[in-house]
Amino acid sequence: MVPQVGAGNTLPLLDELDASDGALLLANLNSIPCDYFARNKIQSRHLNKYILEQLPVIPPAAYARTFGPKTAADIVRECVLELTYTAHDMAPFARDLGHVDTGGEVLPPFAWDEDHRLRLRAKLDALYFILYGVYDPANREASRDDVAYIYSTFPIVERQELAAYGRYRSRDLALAWINALMAGQPDAKVEG
């Protein structure tokens, strides 16, 4: 989601989506699993639209899957709203997602909190590892190894997090979120 700005061919803009569907696609395309798949497909440093069209995207029906009292779509939309609506220029998006008071006025933007944002991104990544089938509850140990391997292909993120936290925190949080989501607790307080 971006406010109205000009863009070239190296920033494909996908339009004609409503805010709700746009939030699902935005989260999907920004997830660690999708990034991993994209990096295996891209031959250069540009994500042109013809490459974007080849990426595996979670189908809309998959978002009906429930994790406790919430659907995958509910979880994604809540996280995307908080991650995206941090400035007033994104108010139309927040309004379209229903982030309004009883009078229909858009509520204030969310405060930028690095720790909270890291947790929200890890929650989304965990959800997408499940939706893509990377995490298979029938083979938990191998699935956890697969998730850890995919994270290992992001060496810059790993190096930055090791320097900042002494461990690969986003990986650890995603693995913890997988446990919470599979237990049907999408609103759990996950430590990591």
C-alpha positions as CSV (number, residue, x, y, z in Angstrom):
1,M,0.0,0.0,0.0
2,V,1.4,3.4,-1.0
3,P,-0.2,6.8,-1.1
4,Q,-0.8,8.2,-4.6
5,V,2.6,8.6,-6.1
6,G,4.3,8.0,-9.4
7,A,6.0,4.6,-10.0
8,G,8.1,3.0,-12.7
9,N,8.2,-0.5,-14.0
10,T,10.4,-1.7,-11.2
11,L,7.6,-1.1,-8.7
12,P,4.6,-2.9,-10.2
13,L,1.4,-1.4,-8.9
14,L,-1.5,-3.7,-8.6
15,D,-4.8,-1.8,-8.7
16,E,-8.4,-2.6,-8.9
17,L,-8.3,-4.4,-5.6
18,D,-10.5,-3.3,-2.7
19,A,-8.7,-2.7,0.6
20,S,-9.7,-6.0,2.1
21,D,-8.3,-8.1,-0.8
22,G,-5.4,-5.7,-1.2
23,A,-4.4,-6.3,2.5
24,L,-4.3,-10.1,1.9
25,L,-2.2,-9.7,-1.2
26,L,0.1,-7.2,0.4
27,A,0.8,-9.5,3.3
28,N,1.3,-12.5,1.0
29,L,3.8,-10.7,-1.2
30,N,5.7,-9.3,1.8
31,S,5.9,-12.6,3.6
32,I,9.2,-14.4,4.1
33,P,8.0,-17.5,2.3
34,C,6.9,-15.5,-0.8
35,D,10.2,-13.5,-0.7
36,Y,12.1,-16.8,-0.6
37,F,10.1,-18.1,-3.6
38,A,10.5,-14.8,-5.5
39,R,14.3,-14.8,-5.0
40,N,14.5,-18.2,-6.6
41,K,12.6,-16.9,-9.6
42,I,14.1,-13.5,-10.2
43,Q,17.2,-13.3,-12.5
44,S,18.0,-9.7,-11.8
45,R,17.3,-7.1,-9.1
46,H,14.0,-6.0,-10.6
47,L,10.6,-7.5,-9.9
48,N,8.8,-6.8,-13.2
49,K,5.1,-7.5,-13.5
50,Y,5.7,-10.6,-15.7
51,I,7.7,-12.1,-12.8
52,L,5.2,-11.0,-10.2
53,E,2.5,-12.9,-12.2
54,Q,4.5,-16.1,-11.9
55,L,4.8,-16.1,-8.1
56,P,2.8,-18.5,-6.0
57,V,0.1,-16.5,-4.3
58,I,-2.2,-18.0,-1.7
59,P,-5.7,-18.3,-3.2
60,P,-8.5,-16.3,-1.6
61,A,-10.3,-19.5,-0.4
62,A,-7.4,-20.4,1.8
63,Y,-7.9,-17.4,4.0
64,A,-11.1,-19.0,5.3
65,R,-9.0,-21.4,7.3
66,T,-9.6,-20.8,11.0
67,F,-7.1,-20.5,13.8
68,G,-9.2,-20.6,17.0
69,P,-11.8,-17.9,16.8
70,K,-10.3,-16.1,13.7
71,T,-9.9,-16.8,10.1
72,A,-6.6,-16.4,8.4
73,A,-8.1,-13.3,6.6
74,D,-9.0,-11.7,10.0
75,I,-5.4,-12.2,11.3
76,V,-3.9,-10.8,8.1
77,R,-6.1,-7.8,7.9
78,E,-5.5,-6.9,11.6
79,C,-1.7,-7.1,11.2
80,V,-1.6,-5.3,7.8
81,L,-3.7,-2.5,9.2
82,E,-1.3,-1.9,12.1
83,L,1.8,-2.3,9.9
84,T,0.5,0.0,7.2
85,Y,-1.5,2.7,8.9
86,T,1.3,4.6,10.7
87,A,0.7,8.0,9.0
88,H,-2.3,10.1,8.1
89,D,-1.8,9.8,4.4
90,M,-2.9,6.1,4.7
91,A,-6.2,7.1,6.3
92,P,-8.3,6.1,3.3
93,F,-6.9,2.6,3.5
94,A,-7.6,2.4,7.2
95,R,-11.1,3.7,6.6
96,D,-11.7,1.1,3.9
97,L,-10.6,-1.6,6.4
98,G,-13.1,-0.4,8.9
99,H,-10.7,1.3,11.3
100,V,-13.2,4.0,12.2
101,D,-15.0,5.3,15.4
102,T,-18.7,5.1,16.0
103,G,-19.2,8.3,14.0
104,G,-17.5,6.9,11.0
105,E,-14.3,9.0,11.4
106,V,-11.0,7.3,10.8
107,L,-9.2,6.5,14.1
108,P,-5.6,7.9,14.5
109,P,-2.6,6.1,13.0
110,F,-0.8,3.4,15.0
111,A,2.4,4.4,16.7
112,W,5.6,3.1,15.2
113,D,7.0,0.5,17.6
114,E,9.8,-1.5,16.2
115,D,9.4,-4.4,18.6
116,H,5.6,-4.6,18.0
117,R,6.2,-4.4,14.2
118,L,8.7,-7.3,14.4
119,R,6.2,-9.4,16.3
120,L,3.4,-8.6,13.8
121,R,5.6,-9.5,10.8
122,A,6.7,-12.8,12.5
123,K,3.0,-13.6,13.1
124,L,2.2,-13.0,9.4
125,D,5.3,-15.1,8.3
126,A,4.2,-17.9,10.6
127,L,0.7,-17.8,9.1
128,Y,2.1,-17.9,5.6
129,F,4.4,-20.8,6.4
130,I,1.3,-22.7,7.4
131,L,-0.8,-21.5,4.4
132,Y,1.9,-22.4,1.9
133,G,2.3,-25.8,3.5
134,V,5.9,-25.3,4.4
135,Y,4.8,-26.1,8.0
136,D,3.1,-29.5,8.0
137,P,1.7,-30.5,11.5
138,A,2.1,-34.2,10.5
139,N,5.9,-33.7,10.3
140,R,6.6,-30.9,12.8
141,E,10.4,-31.4,13.3
142,A,11.1,-31.5,9.5
143,S,8.8,-28.5,9.0
144,R,10.6,-26.5,11.7
145,D,13.9,-27.3,10.0
146,D,12.4,-26.1,6.6
147,V,11.3,-22.9,8.2
148,A,14.7,-22.4,9.8
149,Y,16.4,-23.1,6.4
150,I,14.3,-20.5,4.6
151,Y,15.2,-17.9,7.3
152,S,18.9,-18.9,6.8
153,T,18.7,-17.6,3.2
154,F,18.3,-14.1,4.6
155,P,21.8,-13.6,5.9
156,I,21.7,-9.8,6.1
157,V,18.6,-9.9,8.3
158,E,20.2,-12.7,10.4
159,R,23.4,-10.7,10.9
160,Q,21.4,-7.5,11.8
161,E,19.3,-9.4,14.4
162,L,22.3,-11.2,15.9
163,A,23.9,-7.9,16.4
164,A,20.8,-6.2,17.8
165,Y,19.3,-9.1,19.9
166,G,22.0,-11.8,20.1
167,R,19.9,-14.2,18.2
168,Y,17.8,-14.5,15.0
169,R,14.7,-13.1,16.7
170,S,12.3,-13.0,13.7
171,R,12.9,-16.7,13.0
172,D,12.4,-17.6,16.7
173,L,9.2,-15.5,16.9
174,A,7.8,-17.1,13.7
175,L,8.4,-20.5,15.0
176,A,6.7,-19.6,18.3
177,W,3.8,-18.1,16.4
178,I,3.4,-21.3,14.4
179,N,2.9,-23.1,17.7
180,A,0.3,-20.5,18.9
181,L,-1.6,-20.5,15.6
182,M,-1.7,-24.3,15.4
183,A,-3.0,-24.3,19.0
184,G,-5.8,-22.0,17.9
185,Q,-4.5,-19.0,19.8
186,P,-4.1,-16.2,17.2
187,D,-4.1,-13.5,20.0
188,A,-1.6,-15.2,22.3
189,K,1.2,-13.2,23.8
190,V,4.2,-14.8,22.1
191,E,7.6,-14.2,23.6
192,G,10.7,-14.5,21.6
